Amino acid sequence: MTLVYGSGVHGVRCSKGGEQALQNAEALLAAWHRGDPAGPKLSLTQIKEQWQLAVNRVMAEGSLYAPELAALAIKLAWGDQVEAAFLLRVYRIKGEHSRLSNL
């Protein structure tokens, strides 16, 4: 039996039991990304105000002036400014169909 994990054309096909492995991997990644659950979550306002140079760089590299989206891209990219700029460029090109607009 083949299961499709995800939606649309970009779904991942996996064999029986593979879906559970993907779900476990996502849960592990989410826990790793979050860090210590006892600590406060990093807000977009904190990123915008405290990482202003990073936000400005991401906006410049992404060719889009959108501080909120740049902060969100930094958060999604785990602080990687190159990846965040890429996400912002994708948003600029694809608009509402990109990952940033789904959050």
N, C-alpha and C positions, 0 to 999 in steps of 0.2 A: 504494500500500500504506500502510495506517495502522498505526502501532505504538502500543501503550499503554505509557507509561513510568511506573513506580510500581506501586502495588498498590491493589486495591479501588476504591471509588467515587472516591477522590481522585487517581487516576492522571491523568497529563497525556497527551492525545492529540497526536500529532505526525506530520507527514508523513515520507516517506522522507528520511533524512539528518538529520532533526530530533533523533533520539535521540542521535546523536553530538554535536550542538551542545549538548544538555542535559548530557551527560556532561562535555564540555569546560568548560562553565560551572561545573558543580559542582566540578571539579578546580581551576579558577582561584579560585573562592570559598574552597575549603578551604585553598589555599596562601596566599591573602590573609589569611584568618582566623588561620592559624597564625603568620604573621610569619616571623621569621628561624628556619629549622629548626635552626641551630646552637645556639640558646638553649634552655634547659630549658622544658618544658611547664608551664603553670600548673596546679597541683593543686587539688583541692577543699579540701584542708586549708589551703593557703595562702590561698585566697579566704575561708574561714571565719574564720581567725585574723587575717589582715591587713586584711580589708575588713569587719570586724565591723559597723560602722554600716550599710553597704550591705546586708549579709545581714539585719540586723534590720529595716531599712526594707522590704525585699522580703517578709519574713515578715509584717510588719504590714499591708502593702498587699494581700498575697495571702491574708490571714486564715487562715494555717496556720503553726503552729510546727513547722518542720522545717528546721534549719540546713543539713543535707546537701543537701536538695532545693533550698533557696534558693541555696546556693553553685553547684549544678549549673545552676540556671536562669540565674544571672548569667553563668556561663561560656557557656551556649548563646546567651544574648542579647548576647554580646560586651560585657558591662559595662553595658548599658542596663537601668537598674533598673525602668523602667516596663514594658518588655517582659518582664523577669524576673518581676515581680509578676503580669503577665498569665499567664505560663506556670505559675506556682504556683497561681493561681486555677483554671486549666484542670485541673491535676492534682487539686486539691481536689474539683472537680465531677465529672470523668470517671474519676478514680482510675487503675486499671491500664491504661486505654486511651489515656492521654496520651503525649506525646513524652518526658516526663521518665522514665516508667517503662520505656521501651524501651532505656535506656542502662545 
